[in-house]
């Protein structure tokens, strides 16, 4: 059975274990419920059964790229409304045509990450 998006459930998709732990800790401390995965394949598995309120997404992922995850999110009627916070170390050419609500460049401060996720959730609630 598919569950709807809990108001503060965030899916983190980041293959750098240290960054993933940092993002998870920061968001949990800010009051979010977090599921963190290390690649795009695992992200798509989570999305089969749970719909997050927001996704924090690295683009350079093993197996299935972050770009492919974003495209899957936006292509599905179930998840197209889920805001995406892209966190990238790329040079900018990797995000030109990406359908994301927010783009953060690595390194990202904990405050900026919380601010971006909260902004996405506020925007989504207002729609």
BELVENHU-V945732 format. One record per backbone hydrogen bond with DSSP energy under -1.0 kcal/mol. NH is the residue of the N-H (numbers start at 1). CO is the residue of the C=O. Records with the same first field share a line. If there is no record, write none. Layout:
NH: CO ; CO
//
This chain:
3: 49
9: 6
10: 33
11: 54
12: 35
13: 56
14: 37
20: 16
21: 17
22: 18
23: 19
24: 20
25: 21
26: 22
27: 23
28: 24
29: 25
30: 26
31: 28
32: 27
33: 8
35: 10
37: 12
40: 62
43: 39
44: 40
45: 41
46: 42
47: 43
49: 46
50: 46
53: 9
54: 9
55: 83
56: 11
57: 85
58: 13
61: 59
64: 62
66: 59
69: 65
70: 66
71: 67
72: 68
73: 69
74: 70
75: 71
76: 72
80: 76
82: 79
85: 55
86: 102
87: 57
88: 104
95: 92
98: 95
100: 98
101: 84
102: 84
104: 86
106: 88
113: 109
114: 110
115: 111
116: 112
117: 113
118: 114
119: 115
120: 116
121: 117
122: 118
123: 119
124: 120
125: 121
126: 122
//
